[in-house]
């Protein structure tokens, strides 16, 4: 089954499938090895890890596509790709969908923020007029070559227009052809439940550690019938904390002797990057 069809089937189960975020192919390999069902290619993570910059719309389509292609080459899981605002207007969205579909996306998320966008859990967000967002959704739907490529429409309207108007906006997204809905940054479990009840289509919840939305747990989100639950930057936040702790110890203690339990072993690192498989290729083709 194609990755696009697998992602569509996952969404239709409405089982709150957990989808960790990967900012690079190494994190994606770990996610696949741990038997998750899909991967979220996180725009914030790429901005943080590739640019060392915050999630404020600095990443380009080319940088994103290169990351998607590398991840798609490293794993077989379906990739949900964060395409921010489509990198411009509806015409830009056409090109973004073409490029990201070729790069290996199984689902493409497009949001309704004004460019340059901000992280959904930052203050000061703005959203574009509804008609402009509907044009982007229609452009994405009409452009995809694979009819199962999931077009995921995200709205950040909760912080700007309130929940009622945001739910109305989401219904308009579905009428324009979106396959899944993503209402960013609800503020309570009650709001999550209301969103799930008000919108019949498959939906995403986004859980950011330290962000605005609480984490009621997978069982509760499955009872609400969310399709996917994003943990977009859990691996990134763990890596930052681990790197700071280990390198601080190295700086102050002069060695890694006291922090060995926080480090992957040499062998474990080679296993994650599948060195044995590459060695087998070398033996087969180089003799």
C-alpha positions in Angstrom: 0.0 0.0 0.0 1.3 3.5 -0.9 2.3 5.7 2.0 -0.5 8.1 1.1 -3.1 5.4 1.4 -1.6 4.1 4.6 -1.9 7.6 6.1 -5.4 8.0 4.9 -6.4 4.6 6.5 -4.7 5.7 9.8 -6.7 8.8 9.8 -10.0 7.0 9.1 -9.5 4.8 12.2 -9.9 7.8 14.5 -7.7 6.1 17.1 -5.6 9.1 18.2 -2.5 7.6 16.6 0.6 9.2 18.1 2.8 10.9 15.5 6.2 12.1 16.8 8.0 14.9 15.0 11.3 14.5 13.2 13.5 17.3 12.1 16.0 15.0 10.4 16.4 11.5 9.1 18.2 10.3 12.4 15.1 11.2 14.5 12.9 9.6 11.8 14.9 6.3 12.1 14.4 6.2 15.8 10.7 6.8 15.4 10.4 4.0 12.9 12.5 1.7 15.1 10.1 2.3 18.0 7.2 1.1 15.8 5.2 4.3 15.6 2.9 4.4 12.6 3.7 7.8 11.0 6.2 10.7 11.3 5.5 14.4 11.4 8.2 16.4 9.5 8.1 19.5 11.8 8.7 22.9 10.4 9.6 24.3 13.8 12.1 21.5 14.3 13.8 22.1 11.0 14.0 25.9 11.8 15.5 25.1 15.2 17.9 22.3 14.2 18.8 23.4 10.6 18.9 27.1 11.1 19.3 27.5 14.8 16.4 29.9 14.6 12.9 30.1 16.0 9.8 29.1 14.2 9.0 32.5 12.6 8.8 31.6 8.9 12.5 31.6 8.0 12.6 28.2 6.5 12.4 28.0 2.7 10.5 25.4 0.6 13.8 24.1 -0.8 15.2 23.5 2.7 12.0 21.7 3.7 11.9 19.6 0.6 15.5 18.6 1.1 14.7 17.4 4.6 11.6 15.5 3.5 13.5 13.8 0.7 16.3 12.7 3.2 13.7 11.4 5.7 11.7 9.6 3.0 14.9 7.9 1.8 15.7 6.8 5.4 12.3 5.3 6.5 9.2 3.7 5.1 6.6 5.3 7.4 4.1 7.9 6.0 5.3 11.5 6.4 3.0 14.3 7.4 4.8 17.4 6.3 4.4 20.8 7.8 4.3 23.2 4.8 3.6 26.3 6.9 1.5 28.7 4.9 2.2 27.0 1.5 5.1 29.5 1.2 2.9 32.3 -0.1 -0.4 32.6 -1.9 -2.5 29.9 -3.7 -0.1 29.9 -6.7 2.9 29.3 -4.3 0.9 26.6 -2.7 0.6 24.8 -6.1 4.4 24.7 -6.3 4.8 23.6 -2.7 2.5 20.7 -3.1 4.2 19.6 -6.3 7.6 19.8 -4.7 6.7 18.1 -1.4 4.7 15.3 -3.1 7.7 14.5 -5.2 9.9 14.6 -2.1 7.9 11.9 -0.4 5.1 13.6 1.6 2.0 11.4 2.4 0.2 14.3 3.9 0.7 18.1 3.6 -0.4 20.5 6.3 -1.2 24.1 5.2 -2.1 26.8 7.7 -4.0 30.1 7.5 -1.5 32.4 9.2 -0.3 35.6 7.6 3.2 35.1 6.2 5.7 35.1 7.8 4.0 32.7 10.2 4.8 32.1 13.8 4.8 29.0 16.0 1.2 28.2 16.9 2.0 28.6 20.6 3.6 32.1 20.2 1.7 35.3 20.8 1.0 37.9 18.1 -0.3 35.6 15.4 -2.5 36.8 12.5 -4.7 34.9 10.0 -5.5 35.6 6.4 -9.1 36.1 5.1 -11.1 32.9 4.8 -11.4 33.3 1.0 -7.6 33.4 0.7 -7.2 30.2 2.7 -9.9 28.4 0.7 -8.0 29.3 -2.4 -4.9 27.6 -1.0 -6.9 24.5 -0.1 -8.5 24.2 -3.5 -5.1 24.7 -5.1 -3.5 21.9 -3.0 -6.4 19.5 -3.8 -6.3 20.2 -7.5 -2.5 20.0 -7.7 -1.9 16.6 -6.0 -1.2 13.8 -8.3 -2.1 11.0 -5.8 -5.7 11.4 -4.8 -4.8 9.8 -1.4 -2.3 12.5 -0.6 -3.8 14.0 2.5 -4.4 17.7 2.5 -4.5 18.9 6.1 -5.9 22.3 6.7 -4.7 24.0 9.9 -6.3 27.1 11.4 -4.7 29.3 14.1 -8.0 31.2 14.5 -8.6 30.1 18.1 -6.2 32.8 19.4 -7.6 35.5 17.1 -11.3 35.0 16.5 -12.3 32.6 19.3 -13.4 29.0 19.1 -16.9 29.4 17.6 -15.7 31.2 14.5 -12.7 28.9 14.2 -15.0 25.9 14.0 -17.0 27.7 11.3 -13.7 28.3 9.5 -12.8 24.6 9.7 -16.2 23.6 8.2 -15.4 25.9 5.3 -12.0 24.2 4.9 -13.8 20.8 4.5 -16.2 22.2 1.9 -13.2 23.4 -0.1 -11.8 19.8 -0.1 -9.5 19.4 2.9 -9.1 15.8 4.1 -8.2 16.5 7.7 -8.6 19.5 10.1 -6.1 20.8 12.5 -7.3 23.5 15.0 -4.1 24.8 16.6 -3.7 25.6 20.3 -7.0 25.0 22.1 -6.7 25.9 25.7 -8.3 23.1 27.6 -9.5 19.5 27.5 -13.0 20.8 27.2 -12.1 22.8 24.1 -10.5 19.7 22.6 -13.7 17.7 23.2 -15.8 20.5 21.7 -13.7 20.6 18.6 -13.9 16.8 18.2 -17.6 16.8 18.6 -18.3 19.8 16.3 -16.3 18.5 13.3 -17.1 15.2 11.7 -13.9 14.8 9.6 -10.6 13.3 10.8 -8.7 15.8 13.0 -5.3 16.4 14.5 -4.4 17.4 18.0 -1.0 19.0 18.6 0.6 18.5 22.0 3.6 20.7 22.7 5.4 20.2 26.0 5.2 23.6 27.7 2.7 24.9 25.1 -0.9 26.1 25.3 -2.8 22.8 24.9 -3.0 20.3 27.7 -2.2 16.6 27.2 -5.1 14.5 28.4 -3.4 11.3 27.1 -4.0 9.1 24.2 -7.0 7.2 25.7 -8.9 10.4 26.2 -8.1 11.7 22.8 -9.1 8.4 21.2 -12.4 8.6 23.1 -12.9 12.1 21.5 -12.1 10.3 18.1 -9.1 12.4 17.1 -7.3 10.8 14.2 -3.7 11.9 14.8 -1.9 13.3 17.8 1.2 15.3 17.0 4.2 15.4 19.4 6.0 17.6 17.0 9.1 18.5 19.0 9.4 15.9 21.8 12.5 14.4 20.3 14.0 17.8 19.6 13.3 19.0 23.2 14.8 15.8 24.6 17.9 16.2 22.4 18.4 19.8 23.5 18.1 18.9 27.2 20.4 15.9 26.7 23.0 17.9 24.8 23.1 20.7 27.4 23.4 18.3 30.3 26.1 16.2 28.8 28.2 19.0 27.4 27.8 21.0 30.6 29.2 18.0 32.5 32.1 17.7 29.9 32.9 21.4 30.4 32.9 21.3 34.2 34.2 17.8 34.9 36.7 17.5 32.0 35.4 14.1 30.8 32.2 12.1 30.1 32.9 9.6 32.9 30.0 10.8 35.0 27.3 11.0 32.2 27.9 7.7 30.3 24.4 6.5 31.1 23.0 9.5 29.2 24.8 8.6 26.0 23.9 6.1 23.4 26.7 3.6 23.1 28.8 3.5 20.0 27.1 0.3 18.9 23.7 1.6 19.5 24.4 4.7 17.4 25.6 2.5 14.5 22.5 0.3 14.8 20.1 3.3 14.5 21.8 4.4 11.3 21.8 0.8 10.0 25.5 0.5 9.5 25.3 -3.2 9.1 23.0 -2.8 6.1 25.4 -0.4 4.5 28.3 -2.8 5.2 26.3 -5.5 3.4 25.9 -3.3 0.4 29.6 -2.6 0.3 30.3 -6.3 0.5 27.8 -7.1 -2.2 28.9 -4.4 -4.7 32.5 -3.8 -3.9 33.5 -7.4 -3.3 
